[in-house]
Amino acid sequence: MTPRERLSTARLYLVCPARSREWIAAAVRGGVDLVQLRDKSLDDAGLVEAARAFVGHDALFILNDRPDLVETVQADGVHVGQDDQTPAEARALIGPDRILGRSTHEPAQAAAADADPDVDYVAVGPVHATPTKPGRPAAGLHYVAHAASTVAKPWFAIGGLDASNVHEVVERGATRIVVVRALTEAEDPEVAARELRAALEEPARAGH
């Protein structure tokens, strides 16, 4: 399957700093479909070294904000925020076949990303304020509902989501989520990922 084909069925997206290969493998076993390396503390050499643990799992490997390093680390794609390079600039660096994701925080940004031919998926949030994005106000659940009714591309709700509140975004139409602390702070990432996956898929099992 191509990265885009895998993206089309992806549900659970993990964003995390440098981690061991064993830890990432456990999260993937639990149901993580995409894993993004986002570690602002590392220089280029550190990112290249950390990326080695992210390659070769049964999950798409996305690099945060560094399209220039995607080829070097053999990532499946890159994620760019509103303050990073434009999707067109990132696409020029990663080529036509890799995945490009875009952060959005308001309806106009979601519409722009959805219409952008260089963007493959859209992140929608933050649903709740989160320490991983200090100073970023919550976009709220209404933004999730807006995305559910307007965004055609694969999109992921993001921001302060865990097993206790994922039902809030699912009830508003989200079928895909991004998590950080729900897995990075879990005692067992495999168990935590299974719980999140079950919460995501609960409406389907209930026949809704």
C-alpha positions as CSV (number, residue, x, y, z in Angstrom):
1,M,0.0,0.0,0.0
2,T,1.1,3.5,-0.7
3,P,1.4,6.0,2.2
4,R,-1.8,7.7,1.0
5,E,-3.7,4.5,0.9
6,R,-2.5,3.7,4.5
7,L,-3.5,7.2,5.5
8,S,-7.0,6.7,4.2
9,T,-7.7,4.1,6.9
10,A,-5.6,5.5,9.7
11,R,-7.4,6.4,13.0
12,L,-4.9,6.9,15.8
13,Y,-2.0,9.3,15.4
14,L,0.8,9.6,18.0
15,V,3.0,12.7,18.3
16,C,6.0,12.3,20.6
17,P,9.6,13.3,21.2
18,A,12.5,10.9,20.8
19,R,11.6,7.5,22.2
20,S,13.1,4.0,22.1
21,R,12.2,1.6,19.3
22,E,10.7,-0.8,21.8
23,W,8.4,1.9,23.2
24,I,7.2,2.9,19.7
25,A,6.7,-0.7,18.8
26,A,4.4,-1.2,21.8
27,A,2.3,1.8,20.9
28,V,2.0,0.5,17.3
29,R,0.9,-2.9,18.6
30,G,-1.8,-1.1,20.5
31,G,-3.2,0.5,17.4
32,V,-1.2,3.6,16.5
33,D,-1.4,4.1,12.7
34,L,0.9,7.1,12.4
35,V,3.7,8.3,14.6
36,Q,5.3,11.7,14.4
37,L,8.7,12.7,15.7
38,R,8.4,16.1,17.2
39,D,11.3,17.1,19.4
40,K,12.3,20.7,19.5
41,S,15.2,20.0,21.8
42,L,17.2,18.2,19.2
43,D,19.5,19.6,16.6
44,D,19.7,18.2,13.0
45,A,22.1,15.4,14.0
46,G,19.9,14.5,17.0
47,L,16.8,14.3,14.9
48,V,18.5,12.0,12.4
49,E,19.6,9.8,15.2
50,A,16.2,9.8,17.0
51,A,14.4,9.0,13.7
52,R,16.1,5.6,13.5
53,A,13.8,4.3,16.2
54,F,10.7,5.5,14.3
55,V,11.4,3.8,11.0
56,G,10.3,0.2,10.1
57,H,7.2,-0.1,12.2
58,D,3.7,-1.0,10.9
59,A,2.8,2.7,11.1
60,L,3.4,5.7,8.9
61,F,6.4,7.8,10.1
62,I,5.9,11.6,9.9
63,L,8.5,14.2,10.7
64,N,7.4,17.5,12.3
65,D,8.3,20.7,10.6
66,R,11.5,19.5,8.8
67,P,10.7,18.7,5.1
68,D,14.4,19.2,4.4
69,L,15.2,16.1,6.5
70,V,12.4,13.8,5.4
71,E,14.5,12.1,2.7
72,T,17.5,11.7,5.1
73,V,15.5,10.0,7.8
74,Q,13.3,8.0,5.3
75,A,10.1,9.4,6.8
76,D,6.8,8.8,5.0
77,G,5.9,12.4,5.2
78,V,6.0,15.7,7.1
79,H,3.7,17.8,9.2
80,V,3.8,21.6,8.9
81,G,2.1,24.2,11.1
82,Q,0.6,27.6,10.3
83,D,3.9,29.2,11.2
84,D,6.1,26.8,9.4
85,Q,6.9,26.5,5.7
86,T,3.9,26.6,3.3
87,P,2.6,23.3,2.0
88,A,3.9,24.2,-1.5
89,E,7.4,24.8,-0.1
90,A,7.3,21.6,1.9
91,R,6.0,19.6,-1.0
92,A,8.8,20.8,-3.2
93,L,11.3,19.3,-0.7
94,I,9.6,16.0,0.0
95,G,8.4,15.1,-3.5
96,P,5.0,14.0,-4.8
97,D,4.6,10.7,-3.1
98,R,5.1,11.4,0.5
99,I,2.4,12.6,2.9
100,L,2.0,16.2,3.9
101,G,-0.1,17.2,6.9
102,R,-1.2,20.7,8.0
103,S,-2.3,22.1,11.3
104,T,-5.4,24.3,11.4
105,H,-7.0,26.2,14.3
106,E,-10.0,27.9,12.7
107,P,-12.5,27.3,9.8
108,A,-10.7,29.5,7.3
109,Q,-7.5,27.6,7.8
110,A,-9.3,24.2,7.5
111,A,-10.9,25.4,4.2
112,A,-7.6,26.5,2.8
113,A,-5.9,23.2,3.8
114,D,-8.8,21.1,2.4
115,A,-8.5,23.0,-0.9
116,D,-4.7,22.8,-1.1
117,P,-3.6,20.1,-3.6
118,D,-0.3,19.7,-1.6
119,V,-2.0,18.8,1.7
120,D,-3.0,15.2,2.3
121,Y,-4.5,15.5,5.8
122,V,-5.6,18.2,8.2
123,A,-5.2,18.5,12.0
124,V,-8.1,20.2,13.7
125,G,-7.6,21.8,17.1
126,P,-6.5,22.2,19.7
127,V,-9.8,20.8,21.0
128,H,-8.6,21.6,24.6
129,A,-5.7,23.8,25.7
130,T,-2.6,21.7,26.1
131,P,0.9,22.2,27.5
132,T,2.4,20.9,24.3
133,K,1.3,24.1,22.6
134,P,1.6,26.8,25.3
135,G,-0.3,30.0,24.6
136,R,-2.5,28.4,21.9
137,P,-6.1,28.9,22.9
138,A,-8.5,26.0,22.5
139,A,-10.4,25.9,19.3
140,G,-13.1,23.9,21.0
141,L,-15.5,21.2,20.2
142,H,-17.5,23.4,17.8
143,Y,-14.5,23.4,15.5
144,V,-14.5,19.6,15.4
145,A,-18.2,19.6,14.5
146,H,-17.4,22.2,11.8
147,A,-14.7,20.1,10.3
148,A,-16.9,17.0,10.3
149,S,-19.4,18.8,8.1
150,T,-17.0,20.6,5.8
151,V,-13.6,18.9,5.4
152,A,-13.3,16.3,2.7
153,K,-9.8,15.2,3.3
154,P,-8.7,12.9,6.1
155,W,-8.7,15.0,9.3
156,F,-7.7,14.4,12.9
157,A,-8.9,16.1,16.0
158,I,-6.0,17.1,18.2
159,G,-5.4,18.8,21.6
160,G,-5.7,17.4,25.1
161,L,-7.5,14.2,24.0
162,D,-7.3,11.0,26.0
163,A,-9.5,7.9,26.8
164,S,-11.7,9.9,29.1
165,N,-12.8,12.6,26.6
166,V,-12.3,11.1,23.2
167,H,-16.1,10.4,23.1
168,E,-16.7,14.2,23.0
169,V,-15.0,14.5,19.6
170,V,-16.4,11.2,18.3
171,E,-19.9,12.4,19.1
172,R,-19.2,15.5,16.9
173,G,-18.1,13.5,13.9
174,A,-14.4,12.8,14.4
175,T,-13.1,9.4,13.3
176,R,-9.4,10.1,13.7
177,I,-7.5,11.6,16.6
178,V,-4.0,12.8,17.5
179,V,-2.6,12.2,21.0
180,V,0.5,13.1,22.8
181,R,0.4,12.8,26.6
182,A,-2.3,10.1,26.5
183,L,0.4,7.7,25.4
184,T,3.7,9.4,26.4
185,E,2.6,9.6,30.0
186,A,0.9,6.2,30.1
187,E,2.4,3.3,32.1
188,D,1.9,1.0,29.2
189,P,1.6,2.6,25.8
190,E,0.2,-0.6,24.2
191,V,-2.6,-0.8,26.7
192,A,-3.3,2.9,26.5
193,A,-3.4,2.8,22.7
194,R,-5.8,-0.1,22.7
195,E,-8.1,1.9,25.0
196,L,-8.0,4.9,22.7
197,R,-8.6,2.7,19.7
198,A,-11.6,1.1,21.3
199,A,-13.0,4.5,22.3
200,L,-12.7,5.6,18.7
201,E,-14.3,2.6,17.2
202,E,-17.1,2.3,19.8
203,P,-19.8,4.0,17.7
204,A,-19.2,1.6,14.8
205,R,-19.5,-1.4,17.1
206,A,-22.7,0.1,18.5
207,G,-24.1,0.3,15.0
208,H,-24.2,4.1,14.9
